[in-house]
């Protein structure tokens, strides 16, 4: 499938919503899959190293002429979505993870280059259409490592007799 060029009405179950600042020179279409880039800005989903899946856009966000953060996009973060698959799925796909292919399509891990997870297949609706629960993946988000503390031992003094 090709990336979206117009808004798409993506079927979903109600869930949490979040507003995310959009990256510079980026247009995100309604109904598209949205990722966070390495700087934490929303971008149209792609199978790109370092991207983290963030949710599905509720409305179009056009920041094509703006600086990073000039506009924001609201994403659904806890829903089951009907999504296209770039490869044929069978009932055996239920319970398995699918990954970003482009901003409207998922793929199985063996087809993905960078393995940006989107969610778990809950139903195969047609050979190339599945229902995907995004909740667990979105909640997992980006790995965070807290600050570390380095402890240095106090210097010791050695005295020699004399």
C-alpha positions, 0 to 999 in steps of 0.5 A: 500500500502507499502512504495516505494522501487524504484523510482516512476514517479509521475505525476504532474503539474509544480510548485515551487521547494525547496531544503531541507536538509535530516535527518541522515540515511534517503533515500527519493525516487524520486516521494515520499511524503516528510515531515519535522521532528521536527528538520526541516530535510526532511524525507520520509512521514509517519503518524507520530506526529510532521511531516509537509508535505513539497512536493514531491521529484523530485529525489532520495536523499540517506543519509542512511550513512550520518549525518543530512544535508549531502545531500539535496532533491529537492521537488515540492511544488506547483502542483497537483499530482496523488496519491494512496489512502489507502481507496476507494474514491468517488466523495464526496471526491473532495474538502476534505483534505487527509492526509499522510499514507506513502511516496506514499499513502494518506488517509482520516482523519478518517483513519489517526492517526496523521492527517498530511495533504497533500492537497485537492482532486481535482479529483477522478481518480479511487477508490484508485487513486486521484489527490491532490493539495498540494499548500495550505498545503505546503504554510501553513507549520509549525506554527510559534510563534514569540518572545514574549516581557514581560513588567515589570512595574517600582517599585513604592515607597510609602512614609508615613508621619511622 
